[in-house]
Amino acid sequence: MSQDNLIKLECTECKKLNYHSTKNKKTIKARLELNKFCKTCKTRKPHKETK
């Protein structure tokens, strides 16, 4: 994976960095938000893209 397209996903509840993903930065300018399983909260929570 290219380092340019790598993003970090952070849980909105506990603020832990749980996932890494890729995104096409040329077409998508807004911050990405996905529902993912948080290991610390033990539930599905929205995860937002961080810098």
Buried (B, 14 or more C-beta within 10 A) or exposed (E): EEEEEEBBBBBEEEEBEBBEBEEEEEEEEEEEEEEBEBEEBEEEBBBBBEE
